[in-house]
Amino acid sequence: MSPNPYSHITASAQAIAKGYHNGIAGLALAMHKNPTIFANKLNPNCDTNQLTLEEAAEITDRTQNPAIADALAALVGRVTVALPCGQPSLRELSRDFCHLAKECGDVGQQINESEHPESEWGEQLSPAERKRIAKELRDLLSVTAGLLQQVEG
């Protein structure tokens, strides 16, 4: 039997469930599922019980953990993006977008200047630099997604 190419989806669901209050059994009870069968469904090595799409959606909804959605998106070369918190207005989103675009532009300029020998960035980015860049980019993506939702909505 060949390995399941989608077992990472089930593994994501299993990891989420393990982190739930009282673990897999606690989530099974919250979802009105038999804990033993549910644990089998969350076991990537179990062929007898399979997690359904509806169950994966309910796990995601109950836990508000995007790991399953992230794993599914990766299958088609996509990423998920968190939307801004609350209900920001178009004006607020536009202002945030402009502010973040400037910050990302500043980071981009630093990356561009990193080729210079006197740069503190040098050839390799430090963990702190990577973290800063990732945060700026995630924030920009979030505000951009919220702005797009408002404009298209």
LINZIVEN-V27083 format. One line per field, one symbol per residue. burial: # if it has 16 or more other C-alpha atoms within 10 Angstrom, else .. Layout:
# LINZIVEN-V27083
burial: ???
This chain:
# LINZIVEN-V27083
burial: ........##########.#...#####......#..#######.....##...##..##.....#######........#.##........##.##..##.##..#...#..#......#...........#..##.#########......
